[in-house]
Amino acid sequence: MKKIKQKFDDLHSSLKFLSLVILVYLFILAFNPLFFMSSLNRFVILAIKILPSILGAFILIFIFNYILSNKKIKQYLIGKVTWKKYFLIVILGILSSGPIYAWYPFLADLKEQGFKNGLISIFLYNRAIKLPFIPMIAYYFSLKFVILMTALMIIFSVINGIIIDKFIKN
């Protein structure tokens, strides 16, 4: 019952925020229609540019959530650490979505089954790479920046995971 009340409260808060934003936009429209139309035009152009990437990201997230619910994937992740596992964990970390606290029980379950601390670290580290934001980051900074930042985050996540596995035993 508490969960239902919490969801209702969250929805109520979201609707309040949406109403406030709509009122602000109506206020701007009433007092400065040229500015409103200019900002609306910029929004539409940006939305059209990033829509394909966002749709692709949501499709990948859906596939990831479907794959991760598979018991065979969990069994594959447990045991001796190989480069294939590092690669898989990096990809799963990048594709993961939702609040971080929702992943803790799942990761704790994997750890009880023999999942290495370093792999958990790699997974959590790569959650910082947010696929829906990549088009926006590339738009504002550059594609080179996105590629370099993503590559460095992946490389250092694996280094971090290896160091954690060396110093912390399960």
Secondary structure by P-SEA (a helix, b strand, c coil): caaaaaaaaaaaaaaaaaaaaaaaaaaaaaccaaaaaaaaaaaaaaaaaaaaaaaaaaaaaaaaaaaaacaaaaaaacccccaaaaaaaaaaaaacccccccaaaaaaaaaaacccaaaaaaaaaaccccccaaaaaaaaccaaaaaaaaaaaaaaaaaaaaaaaacccc
